[in-house]
Amino acid sequence: MIHDFLQSWSLFGNTYLVGWLIAATLGLIGVVVIARDQVFMGAALAQASTLGIALALWIGAALGGQAWAESDGFLTAVAIAVSVLGALLTSRASGPRHESREGLMGWLFLLGAAGAIVVVSHSPHGMEEVRRLFESSIIGATRADVAVFSTALRATAAAIALRWRSILLWVMDPVMAAASGVRIRGLETACALWLGLGVGLAIRASGTLYTFGCLALPALIAKSLCREVRSMFIVAPLAALLCAVAGFVAANHFDFPPAQLAVGLMAALLPAAWARRRLRR
C-alpha cells in the first residue's frame, strides 16, 4: 500500500501536500470555532465561499471571456471576499435588536447553497465547477497552492502563539477576558477575518465537504480527548493530519475519493473519542 502511494507521488504529490496542509491549518482554526460552540459557522462559510465562486464564474461569463475574470486567482479572490463578509456578519453581537448568530449562520448557509446553483444554472461549465466543489475533488493542486497553504499554516500557528494567553482566556471565559483587559471585539473580528480567509482559500482547492470536515471534526475529536483548551491546539491539527495522511494512502490503494475517505476517517474517529471520554469519566 505504501509502495503504491509513493509511486503515485510524481503525479499527485502537490495534491497530497495541499490536502495535508489544509487539514492542519483548518484543524488549528477549528479549535477556536468549536471551543466557542460555533460549529455551524464552518458549514455556513463553506457554502458562502461556494456562492462566491459561482458569482465569479457568472461575472467571467458576463464579461465575455476576459482572461483575468476566468483565472483561478479571480475565483479564489471572490470566494475569500464572500467568506470574509459572511464571517464578519455572523460574528456580530446578538441581542434583542439583532438576529442571533445561529439565525445568521442558517441564513448564510441556505443563501450560499441555493444561490450557487441558481447563479450558474444556465452555465454548463459553472454547474460542473459547483458540483466539483460540493463533491470535494482535490485533484489538480499546483506548487503555487502548496506554497500558499504552507504560508497559511505557518501564519496561523504564529498568530496563535503570539496571542496565546488572550485567545485561551477569550474562548474559555469571555467575561473574565474582558475584565482582564483583552479587547474582545477586536479579537472576535480578527478571528472572523482569519476564519473567512482560511475557508475561502481552502474551498477553491478542496471543496465544501473536505473544508468543513477538516474545520469541525478534528477539533471535536480534540475536545473529547483533551481536558484543556490549550491541548486542543496540538491534538486537533495532529488528528486532522493523521486522518488525511491515512485517508490519502488508503484512497490511492483502494481507488476511493481521497477527500471523502479522509473525512470519513475523521468522522469514524470521533465516536471513539467520545467513548474514551466516557470511560475516563
FIKEFI-617157 format. One record per residue (C-alpha): x, y, z; residue number from 1. Coordinates in steps of 0.25 Angstrom, whole numbers, plus 5000, padded with zeros to 4 digits. Layout:
{u X | v Y | w Z | num NUM}
...
REM end
This chain:
{u 5000 | v 5000 | w 5000 | num 1}
{u 5011 | v 5010 | w 5004 | num 2}
{u 5019 | v 5006 | w 4991 | num 3}
{u 5007 | v 5009 | w 4982 | num 4}
{u 5005 | v 5022 | w 4989 | num 5}
{u 5020 | v 5026 | w 4987 | num 6}
{u 5019 | v 5022 | w 4973 | num 7}
{u 5007 | v 5032 | w 4971 | num 8}
{u 5015 | v 5043 | w 4977 | num 9}
{u 5020 | v 5048 | w 4964 | num 10}
{u 5006 | v 5051 | w 4959 | num 11}
{u 4999 | v 5055 | w 4971 | num 12}
{u 5010 | v 5060 | w 4981 | num 13}
{u 5004 | v 5074 | w 4980 | num 14}
{u 4990 | v 5069 | w 4983 | num 15}
{u 4995 | v 5061 | w 4995 | num 16}
{u 5003 | v 5073 | w 5001 | num 17}
{u 4991 | v 5083 | w 4999 | num 18}
{u 4981 | v 5073 | w 5005 | num 19}
{u 4990 | v 5071 | w 5017 | num 20}
{u 4993 | v 5086 | w 5019 | num 21}
{u 4979 | v 5089 | w 5018 | num 22}
{u 4975 | v 5079 | w 5029 | num 23}
{u 4986 | v 5084 | w 5039 | num 24}
{u 4982 | v 5099 | w 5036 | num 25}
{u 4967 | v 5097 | w 5038 | num 26}
{u 4970 | v 5088 | w 5049 | num 27}
{u 4976 | v 5099 | w 5057 | num 28}
{u 4966 | v 5109 | w 5053 | num 29}
{u 4955 | v 5100 | w 5056 | num 30}
{u 4959 | v 5099 | w 5071 | num 31}
{u 4954 | v 5113 | w 5073 | num 32}
{u 4941 | v 5110 | w 5065 | num 33}
{u 4938 | v 5098 | w 5074 | num 34}
{u 4943 | v 5104 | w 5087 | num 35}
{u 4933 | v 5115 | w 5085 | num 36}
{u 4921 | v 5105 | w 5080 | num 37}
{u 4920 | v 5111 | w 5066 | num 38}
{u 4922 | v 5098 | w 5058 | num 39}
{u 4911 | v 5102 | w 5049 | num 40}
{u 4919 | v 5114 | w 5045 | num 41}
{u 4929 | v 5106 | w 5037 | num 42}
{u 4917 | v 5100 | w 5028 | num 43}
{u 4911 | v 5113 | w 5026 | num 44}
{u 4925 | v 5120 | w 5022 | num 45}
{u 4928 | v 5108 | w 5012 | num 46}
{u 4914 | v 5110 | w 5005 | num 47}
{u 4917 | v 5125 | w 5005 | num 48}
{u 4930 | v 5122 | w 4998 | num 49}
{u 4923 | v 5113 | w 4988 | num 50}
{u 4914 | v 5125 | w 4985 | num 51}
{u 4926 | v 5134 | w 4983 | num 52}
{u 4932 | v 5124 | w 4973 | num 53}
{u 4918 | v 5123 | w 4966 | num 54}
{u 4917 | v 5139 | w 4965 | num 55}
{u 4932 | v 5139 | w 4960 | num 56}
{u 4928 | v 5129 | w 4949 | num 57}
{u 4916 | v 5137 | w 4945 | num 58}
{u 4924 | v 5150 | w 4945 | num 59}
{u 4934 | v 5144 | w 4936 | num 60}
{u 4923 | v 5139 | w 4926 | num 61}
{u 4916 | v 5152 | w 4926 | num 62}
{u 4929 | v 5159 | w 4922 | num 63}
{u 4931 | v 5151 | w 4910 | num 64}
{u 4943 | v 5143 | w 4912 | num 65}
{u 4953 | v 5153 | w 4919 | num 66}
{u 4965 | v 5145 | w 4923 | num 67}
{u 4966 | v 5151 | w 4937 | num 68}
{u 4951 | v 5149 | w 4940 | num 69}
{u 4953 | v 5134 | w 4937 | num 70}
{u 4966 | v 5132 | w 4945 | num 71}
{u 4968 | v 5123 | w 4957 | num 72}
{u 4973 | v 5136 | w 4965 | num 73}
{u 4960 | v 5143 | w 4962 | num 74}
{u 4951 | v 5131 | w 4966 | num 75}
{u 4959 | v 5130 | w 4979 | num 76}
{u 4959 | v 5145 | w 4982 | num 77}
{u 4943 | v 5146 | w 4981 | num 78}
{u 4942 | v 5133 | w 4989 | num 79}
{u 4950 | v 5139 | w 5000 | num 80}
{u 4943 | v 5152 | w 4999 | num 81}
{u 4929 | v 5146 | w 5001 | num 82}
{u 4935 | v 5137 | w 5012 | num 83}
{u 4941 | v 5148 | w 5020 | num 84}
{u 4928 | v 5156 | w 5019 | num 85}
{u 4920 | v 5145 | w 5024 | num 86}
{u 4930 | v 5142 | w 5035 | num 87}
{u 4929 | v 5157 | w 5039 | num 88}
{u 4913 | v 5157 | w 5038 | num 89}
{u 4912 | v 5144 | w 5047 | num 90}
{u 4922 | v 5149 | w 5057 | num 91}
{u 4913 | v 5162 | w 5061 | num 92}
{u 4908 | v 5162 | w 5075 | num 93}
{u 4894 | v 5157 | w 5076 | num 94}
{u 4883 | v 5163 | w 5085 | num 95}
{u 4869 | v 5168 | w 5086 | num 96}
{u 4872 | v 5177 | w 5074 | num 97}
{u 4880 | v 5167 | w 5066 | num 98}
{u 4877 | v 5154 | w 5060 | num 99}
{u 4884 | v 5142 | w 5067 | num 100}
{u 4897 | v 5137 | w 5062 | num 101}
{u 4891 | v 5123 | w 5059 | num 102}
{u 4880 | v 5130 | w 5051 | num 103}
{u 4890 | v 5138 | w 5043 | num 104}
{u 4898 | v 5125 | w 5040 | num 105}
{u 4886 | v 5118 | w 5036 | num 106}
{u 4882 | v 5129 | w 5026 | num 107}
{u 4896 | v 5129 | w 5021 | num 108}
{u 4897 | v 5114 | w 5019 | num 109}
{u 4884 | v 5114 | w 5011 | num 110}
{u 4887 | v 5126 | w 5003 | num 111}
{u 4900 | v 5120 | w 4999 | num 112}
{u 4895 | v 5106 | w 4996 | num 113}
{u 4883 | v 5111 | w 4988 | num 114}
{u 4889 | v 5124 | w 4982 | num 115}
{u 4901 | v 5116 | w 4976 | num 116}
{u 4892 | v 5107 | w 4968 | num 117}
{u 4883 | v 5118 | w 4963 | num 118}
{u 4894 | v 5127 | w 4959 | num 119}
{u 4901 | v 5116 | w 4950 | num 120}
{u 4888 | v 5109 | w 4946 | num 121}
{u 4889 | v 5113 | w 4931 | num 122}
{u 4904 | v 5111 | w 4930 | num 123}
{u 4909 | v 5096 | w 4928 | num 124}
{u 4923 | v 5100 | w 4932 | num 125}
{u 4918 | v 5107 | w 4944 | num 126}
{u 4910 | v 5095 | w 4949 | num 127}
{u 4921 | v 5086 | w 4947 | num 128}
{u 4930 | v 5095 | w 4955 | num 129}
{u 4920 | v 5096 | w 4967 | num 130}
{u 4917 | v 5081 | w 4966 | num 131}
{u 4932 | v 5079 | w 4967 | num 132}
{u 4933 | v 5088 | w 4980 | num 133}
{u 4921 | v 5080 | w 4986 | num 134}
{u 4928 | v 5067 | w 4983 | num 135}
{u 4941 | v 5072 | w 4989 | num 136}
{u 4950 | v 5067 | w 4978 | num 137}
{u 4964 | v 5072 | w 4982 | num 138}
{u 4972 | v 5066 | w 4969 | num 139}
{u 4979 | v 5077 | w 4961 | num 140}
{u 4987 | v 5085 | w 4972 | num 141}
{u 4999 | v 5092 | w 4968 | num 142}
{u 5013 | v 5096 | w 4974 | num 143}
{u 5007 | v 5110 | w 4976 | num 144}
{u 4996 | v 5104 | w 4984 | num 145}
{u 5006 | v 5097 | w 4993 | num 146}
{u 5013 | v 5110 | w 4995 | num 147}
{u 5000 | v 5117 | w 4999 | num 148}
{u 4995 | v 5107 | w 5009 | num 149}
{u 5009 | v 5105 | w 5015 | num 150}
{u 5009 | v 5120 | w 5017 | num 151}
{u 4995 | v 5120 | w 5023 | num 152}
{u 4999 | v 5109 | w 5033 | num 153}
{u 5011 | v 5116 | w 5038 | num 154}
{u 5004 | v 5129 | w 5039 | num 155}
{u 4992 | v 5122 | w 5047 | num 156}
{u 5002 | v 5116 | w 5056 | num 157}
{u 5010 | v 5129 | w 5058 | num 158}
{u 4997 | v 5137 | w 5061 | num 159}
{u 4992 | v 5127 | w 5071 | num 160}
{u 5006 | v 5127 | w 5078 | num 161}
{u 5006 | v 5142 | w 5079 | num 162}
{u 4993 | v 5144 | w 5085 | num 163}
{u 4993 | v 5130 | w 5092 | num 164}
{u 4988 | v 5135 | w 5106 | num 165}
{u 4978 | v 5145 | w 5101 | num 166}
{u 4972 | v 5134 | w 5092 | num 167}
{u 4971 | v 5124 | w 5103 | num 168}
{u 4965 | v 5133 | w 5112 | num 169}
{u 4955 | v 5138 | w 5102 | num 170}
{u 4950 | v 5124 | w 5098 | num 171}
{u 4949 | v 5119 | w 5112 | num 172}
{u 4943 | v 5131 | w 5119 | num 173}
{u 4940 | v 5144 | w 5110 | num 174}
{u 4935 | v 5152 | w 5122 | num 175}
{u 4948 | v 5149 | w 5130 | num 176}
{u 4956 | v 5153 | w 5117 | num 177}
{u 4948 | v 5166 | w 5116 | num 178}
{u 4951 | v 5169 | w 5131 | num 179}
{u 4966 | v 5166 | w 5129 | num 180}
{u 4967 | v 5176 | w 5118 | num 181}
{u 4966 | v 5167 | w 5106 | num 182}
{u 4960 | v 5174 | w 5094 | num 183}
{u 4949 | v 5165 | w 5092 | num 184}
{u 4943 | v 5171 | w 5080 | num 185}
{u 4956 | v 5173 | w 5073 | num 186}
{u 4959 | v 5158 | w 5075 | num 187}
{u 4946 | v 5154 | w 5070 | num 188}
{u 4948 | v 5162 | w 5057 | num 189}
{u 4962 | v 5157 | w 5055 | num 190}
{u 4957 | v 5142 | w 5057 | num 191}
{u 4946 | v 5144 | w 5048 | num 192}
{u 4955 | v 5150 | w 5037 | num 193}
{u 4965 | v 5139 | w 5038 | num 194}
{u 4953 | v 5128 | w 5038 | num 195}
{u 4947 | v 5134 | w 5026 | num 196}
{u 4961 | v 5135 | w 5019 | num 197}
{u 4964 | v 5121 | w 5023 | num 198}
{u 4951 | v 5115 | w 5018 | num 199}
{u 4951 | v 5124 | w 5005 | num 200}
{u 4965 | v 5119 | w 5001 | num 201}
{u 4962 | v 5104 | w 5005 | num 202}
{u 4949 | v 5103 | w 4997 | num 203}
{u 4955 | v 5106 | w 4984 | num 204}
{u 4965 | v 5095 | w 4985 | num 205}
{u 4958 | v 5084 | w 4993 | num 206}
{u 4943 | v 5087 | w 4992 | num 207}
{u 4932 | v 5088 | w 5002 | num 208}
{u 4932 | v 5075 | w 5009 | num 209}
{u 4947 | v 5074 | w 5012 | num 210}
{u 4948 | v 5088 | w 5016 | num 211}
{u 4936 | v 5087 | w 5027 | num 212}
{u 4941 | v 5073 | w 5031 | num 213}
{u 4955 | v 5078 | w 5034 | num 214}
{u 4950 | v 5090 | w 5041 | num 215}
{u 4940 | v 5083 | w 5050 | num 216}
{u 4943 | v 5068 | w 5052 | num 217}
{u 4958 | v 5069 | w 5057 | num 218}
{u 4954 | v 5080 | w 5067 | num 219}
{u 4942 | v 5072 | w 5072 | num 220}
{u 4952 | v 5060 | w 5074 | num 221}
{u 4962 | v 5068 | w 5082 | num 222}
{u 4950 | v 5074 | w 5090 | num 223}
{u 4947 | v 5059 | w 5094 | num 224}
{u 4961 | v 5055 | w 5097 | num 225}
{u 4967 | v 5068 | w 5104 | num 226}
{u 4964 | v 5073 | w 5118 | num 227}
{u 4969 | v 5087 | w 5114 | num 228}
{u 4967 | v 5096 | w 5102 | num 229}
{u 4982 | v 5098 | w 5101 | num 230}
{u 4984 | v 5084 | w 5098 | num 231}
{u 4973 | v 5084 | w 5087 | num 232}
{u 4982 | v 5093 | w 5079 | num 233}
{u 4992 | v 5081 | w 5078 | num 234}
{u 4983 | v 5070 | w 5077 | num 235}
{u 4973 | v 5075 | w 5066 | num 236}
{u 4983 | v 5078 | w 5055 | num 237}
{u 4990 | v 5065 | w 5058 | num 238}
{u 4977 | v 5057 | w 5057 | num 239}
{u 4974 | v 5065 | w 5044 | num 240}
{u 4987 | v 5062 | w 5038 | num 241}
{u 4987 | v 5047 | w 5043 | num 242}
{u 4974 | v 5044 | w 5037 | num 243}
{u 4977 | v 5052 | w 5024 | num 244}
{u 4990 | v 5044 | w 5022 | num 245}
{u 4983 | v 5031 | w 5025 | num 246}
{u 4972 | v 5034 | w 5016 | num 247}
{u 4980 | v 5038 | w 5004 | num 248}
{u 4989 | v 5026 | w 5005 | num 249}
{u 4977 | v 5017 | w 5006 | num 250}
{u 4969 | v 5024 | w 4995 | num 251}
{u 4981 | v 5022 | w 4986 | num 252}
{u 4982 | v 5007 | w 4989 | num 253}
{u 4967 | v 5004 | w 4988 | num 254}
{u 4963 | v 5015 | w 4978 | num 255}
{u 4954 | v 5023 | w 4987 | num 256}
{u 4952 | v 5038 | w 4986 | num 257}
{u 4963 | v 5043 | w 4995 | num 258}
{u 4955 | v 5055 | w 5002 | num 259}
{u 4943 | v 5047 | w 5005 | num 260}
{u 4951 | v 5036 | w 5011 | num 261}
{u 4959 | v 5045 | w 5019 | num 262}
{u 4947 | v 5052 | w 5025 | num 263}
{u 4941 | v 5038 | w 5027 | num 264}
{u 4952 | v 5034 | w 5036 | num 265}
{u 4951 | v 5047 | w 5044 | num 266}
{u 4936 | v 5044 | w 5046 | num 267}
{u 4939 | v 5030 | w 5050 | num 268}
{u 4950 | v 5034 | w 5060 | num 269}
{u 4940 | v 5044 | w 5067 | num 270}
{u 4931 | v 5033 | w 5073 | num 271}
{u 4944 | v 5026 | w 5078 | num 272}
{u 4948 | v 5039 | w 5085 | num 273}
{u 4934 | v 5040 | w 5091 | num 274}
{u 4935 | v 5026 | w 5096 | num 275}
{u 4949 | v 5029 | w 5102 | num 276}
{u 4943 | v 5041 | w 5109 | num 277}
{u 4932 | v 5033 | w 5115 | num 278}
{u 4942 | v 5023 | w 5120 | num 279}
{u 4951 | v 5033 | w 5126 | num 280}
{u 4940 | v 5039 | w 5134 | num 281}
REM end
